[in-house]
Amino acid sequence: MCYGATCPTCSKKSWRGCGNHIPSALSGVPQDRWCTCTPPVVVDGKAYPPAAKLEIPGLSWLTSLLGGGKDGRNDGGDTKAPNEVSFASSEGVREIYGSGGSGYDKTEFYDLFTVYGRRTMFSTLNKEDLLYTGFRSARRDSLRGAQSLHDYAFDCVTHHLFEPYGSDSLRDPTHEEIMKQVTFDDSLQIDRLIAYYNPTLHRMIGGFLRLFAKPRETPLADDFVISTSEKTGAAQFTLLNRMQDKAHGLDHMDMAAECADHMAAGIDTTGDALCFLMWEISQPRSFHVQRRLQAELRRSAGLPFDKLPYLDAVVNEGLRCFPAIPMSLPRYVPAGGRTIDGYFLPEKTIVSCQAYSTHRMDESVFPQPDRFSPERWLEEKGELDRKRLFFAFASGGRGCIGKHLALAEMKILLRDVYSSFTTIPDQSMTEGDMQMSDLLISSQPKGKKCHMRLVPLDTENTSALLEET
């Protein structure tokens, strides 16, 4: 049966433009090429058509399907797809990701993130299968004179994974090359994404795609991870030391896969988040934020982070406005079904939340959500609601295991830079260079660069700096 121009749910307007239903990812494909292949999905008593399949491949919809460049927010609130419901509410976050044994297991989407053919803590689908837990330590070592935010993140992560065998990519070009290889994880290749989202299409054109999307070779990174994972004598606080405990029953390749996964997860995310945040507070519209941050840091030299409320507010607002991971984090509804935000969803329905929308949809919690305003985090009113909707590190027992390390990294670098310097955009940069490029898995600047000048605080001419920017 082929769908024509009538919406199969409301029988009134076109499915491609119906005001009550989200347009199909196949909206760019002629309607006579649409056909159904599975029974309709019923959500809260309403029937939604199944995901459409192509009789003849057409690629105009591919960018839409994979999220290329689209704003992650939907003005209609919660989004319904034929087989997935995405929520942007504190109730959705609590129910789906809550740590109280909710039973919302990960979907097969996470198969994309296996490493060396092994499941890691991140890609394990059932949380009861996790082999070890609790690696949440973060030493607060200092950084001076960082030249690259990604090098910095890489060195911090490998320190906590392997010390004393970690990297020194800020000074060693060989280690910097390893960092570059790690940031291009083969599991994120478009070939594998299409294989997951549309197996039928992949069978048709997979061979053609592989001509242009060949897996990236990462010999230096693989050798570094695999050889280092074999070493003994790692510091007690490291992940490697913990995994080498025989009680966990991990073999050498299990440990190597886990370490590689942690490295890939901790480089682009922290580096890109710092990149967007430092760019924002270097703009004339937010220069007052930089000035207030500098004042707090200079008068509070030597104090611990919990005594620096404005630094904490700046980091939180940066992660709210520029979440490093824009993708949804899909889960299956447990057996028997569940009710979320008043909607009953049958078991095995895919449900999810994602940070960009969750941080913007409820303007009673985040007024003027597109405005960068650290001051909102200093207000006592609404504090609990803000924390409930903050989804930069996901939530619950399977939230980001590197959260505390990432926050420490960001605060250390911001403290060390803005205690001594003012940052301004380099004249080679444009606003277009720093648009968030929604790459489904991670967000990066569209121009793939972020050049800023560091001016010593004791020598700067504030008026001249503002004129320059």
Residue pairs with C-beta under 8 A, 6 or more apart in sequence:
1 35
1 36
2 31
2 32
2 34
2 35
2 36
3 15
3 31
3 34
3 36
3 49
3 52
4 31
5 14
5 15
5 31
6 12
6 13
6 14
6 15
7 13
7 14
7 15
7 18
7 21
8 15
8 40
8 47
8 49
9 15
9 18
9 20
9 21
9 46
9 47
9 48
9 49
10 18
10 20
10 21
12 18
13 19
15 21
15 23
15 24
15 49
16 23
16 24
16 27
16 31
17 23
21 48
21 80
22 74
22 76
22 79
22 80
22 81
24 34
24 52
25 61
25 64
25 65
26 33
26 34
26 52
26 54
26 61
27 61
27 64
28 58
28 60
28 61
28 64
29 54
29 58
29 60
29 61
30 58
33 54
33 55
33 56
33 58
34 52
35 52
35 53
35 55
36 49
36 50
36 52
37 50
37 51
37 52
37 53
38 50
38 51
39 50
40 47
40 48
40 49
40 50
40 82
41 47
41 48
41 49
41 50
41 82
41 83
41 349
42 48
42 346
43 80
43 85
43 343
43 344
43 345
43 346
43 349
44 343
44 344
44 345
45 344
48 80
48 81
48 82
49 82
50 82
50 83
51 81
51 82
51 83
53 198
53 200
54 200
54 201
57 201
57 204
57 205
62 68
62 194
63 69
64 70
65 197
65 198
66 190
66 193
66 194
66 197
66 440
67 326
67 327
67 438
67 439
67 440
68 438
68 440
69 437
69 438
70 438
71 438
72 326
72 354
72 356
72 357
72 438
73 88
73 356
73 357
73 360
73 361
74 88
74 357
77 88
77 361
78 85
78 86
78 87
78 88
78 89
78 92
78 341
78 343
79 85
79 86
79 88
80 86
83 349
83 350
84 328
84 330
84 349
84 350
84 351
84 352
85 340
85 343
85 345
85 349
85 350
85 351
85 352
86 328
86 351
86 352
86 353
86 354
86 357
87 93
87 96
87 340
87 341
87 351
87 352
87 353
88 353
88 354
88 357
88 358
88 360
88 361
88 362
89 341
89 358
89 361
89 362
89 389
90 362
90 365
90 385
90 388
90 389
91 340
91 341
92 340
92 341
92 351
92 353
93 353
93 358
93 388
93 389
93 391
93 395
94 388
94 395
95 102
95 104
95 338
95 340
96 102
96 104
96 331
96 340
96 351
96 352
96 353
97 104
97 329
97 331
97 353
97 394
97 395
97 396
97 398
97 399
98 395
98 396
99 396
99 397
99 398
102 334
102 396
103 334
103 335
104 331
104 332
104 333
104 334
104 351
105 125
105 126
105 127
105 331
105 332
105 334
106 123
106 124
106 125
106 126
106 330
106 331
106 332
106 398
107 125
107 330
107 331
107 332
107 350
108 125
108 196
109 196
109 330
110 122
110 123
110 124
110 125
111 123
111 196
112 123
112 187
112 188
112 192
112 193
112 196
113 120
113 122
113 123
113 187
113 261
114 120
114 123
114 187
114 257
115 123
115 187
115 256
115 257
115 258
115 260
115 261
116 253
116 256
116 257
116 260
117 253
117 257
118 253
118 254
118 257
118 258
119 125
119 129
119 257
120 257
120 258
120 261
121 130
121 131
121 132
121 258
121 261
121 401
122 261
122 265
123 261
124 130
127 397
127 398
131 248
131 249
131 250
131 254
132 242
132 243
132 245
132 248
132 250
135 239
135 242
135 401
136 401
136 403
136 404
136 405
137 160
137 237
137 404
137 405
138 160
138 404
138 405
138 407
138 408
139 159
139 160
139 237
139 408
140 305
140 408
140 412
141 159
141 412
142 412
142 416
143 152
143 412
143 413
143 416
144 416
146 152
146 170
146 413
146 416
146 417
147 170
148 169
148 170
148 176
148 271
149 270
149 271
149 274
149 275
149 413
149 450
150 179
150 183
150 267
150 268
150 271
151 169
151 170
151 176
151 179
152 170
152 271
152 409
152 413
153 266
153 267
153 268
153 269
153 270
153 271
153 274
153 409
154 167
154 169
154 175
154 178
154 179
154 182
154 263
154 266
154 267
155 166
155 167
155 168
155 169
155 170
155 175
156 266
156 270
156 405
156 409
157 262
157 263
157 266
157 267
157 402
157 405
158 165
158 166
158 167
158 263
159 166
160 166
160 237
160 238
160 239
160 405
161 238
161 239
161 240
161 259
161 262
161 263
162 228
162 231
162 234
162 238
162 240
162 259
163 234
163 235
163 237
163 238
164 233
164 234
164 235
165 228
165 231
165 234
167 175
167 178
167 179
167 224
168 175
169 175
169 176
169 178
169 179
170 176
174 220
177 220
178 220
178 221
178 224
179 267
181 216
181 218
181 219
181 220
181 221
182 218
182 221
182 260
182 263
182 264
182 267
183 264
183 267
183 268
184 216
184 218
185 264
186 215
186 216
186 218
188 441
189 213
189 215
189 216
190 209
190 213
191 202
191 206
191 209
191 210
191 213
193 440
194 201
194 202
194 205
194 206
194 209
195 202
195 206
202 209
221 260
221 263
222 260
225 256
225 259
225 260
225 263
226 252
226 253
226 256
228 240
228 259
229 240
229 252
229 255
229 256
229 259
230 252
231 240
232 244
234 240
234 241
234 244
235 241
239 258
239 259
239 262
240 255
240 259
242 248
243 250
243 254
243 255
243 258
244 250
244 255
250 258
262 401
262 402
265 400
265 402
266 402
266 405
266 406
268 324
268 442
268 444
269 324
269 325
269 406
269 442
270 324
270 406
270 409
270 410
272 322
272 324
272 442
272 443
272 444
272 445
273 318
273 319
273 322
273 323
273 324
273 406
273 410
274 410
274 413
274 414
275 445
275 450
276 318
276 321
276 322
276 434
276 436
276 443
276 445
276 450
277 314
277 315
277 318
277 319
277 322
277 410
277 414
278 414
278 417
278 423
278 450
278 452
279 425
279 434
279 445
279 450
279 452
280 286
280 289
280 318
280 321
280 322
280 372
281 287
281 289
281 290
281 293
281 314
281 423
282 290
282 423
282 424
282 425
282 452
282 469
283 425
283 469
284 466
284 469
285 372
286 372
287 466
287 469
289 314
289 372
289 374
290 418
290 422
290 423
292 310
293 310
293 311
293 314
293 414
293 418
294 418
294 419
294 422
294 457
296 308
296 309
296 310
296 311
297 308
297 311
297 415
297 418
297 419
298 419
298 457
300 307
300 308
301 419
305 311
305 312
305 408
305 411
305 415
306 312
308 411
308 415
309 378
310 374
310 378
311 411
311 414
311 415
312 377
312 411
313 374
313 375
313 376
313 377
313 378
314 374
314 414
315 407
315 410
315 411
315 414
316 374
316 377
316 390
317 372
317 373
317 374
317 376
317 377
318 372
318 410
319 390
319 392
320 359
320 366
320 390
320 392
321 359
321 370
321 372
322 436
322 443
323 355
323 356
323 359
323 391
323 392
323 443
324 392
324 442
324 443
325 355
325 392
325 441
325 442
325 443
326 354
326 355
326 356
326 436
326 438
326 439
326 440
326 442
326 443
327 354
327 440
327 441
328 352
328 353
328 354
329 352
329 353
329 354
329 394
330 350
330 351
330 352
331 350
331 351
331 352
332 347
332 348
332 349
332 350
332 351
333 345
333 346
333 347
333 348
333 349
333 350
333 351
334 347
335 347
336 347
337 344
337 345
337 346
337 347
337 349
338 344
338 345
339 345
340 351
345 351
353 391
354 391
355 391
355 392
358 389
358 391
359 366
359 369
359 389
359 390
359 391
359 392
360 366
360 369
360 370
361 369
362 385
362 389
363 369
364 385
365 382
365 385
365 386
365 389
366 376
366 386
366 389
367 376
376 386
377 386
393 399
393 400
393 403
393 406
394 400
400 406
417 423
417 454
420 456
420 457
421 454
421 455
421 456
421 457
422 454
422 455
422 457
422 460
422 462
422 465
423 452
423 453
423 454
423 455
424 452
424 453
424 455
424 465
424 468
424 469
425 451
425 452
425 453
425 469
426 451
426 452
426 453
427 468
428 451
429 447
429 449
429 450
429 451
429 452
430 447
432 446
432 447
433 445
433 446
433 447
433 449
433 450
434 445
434 446
434 447
434 450
435 445
435 446
436 443
436 444
436 445
436 446
437 443
437 444
437 445
437 446
455 465
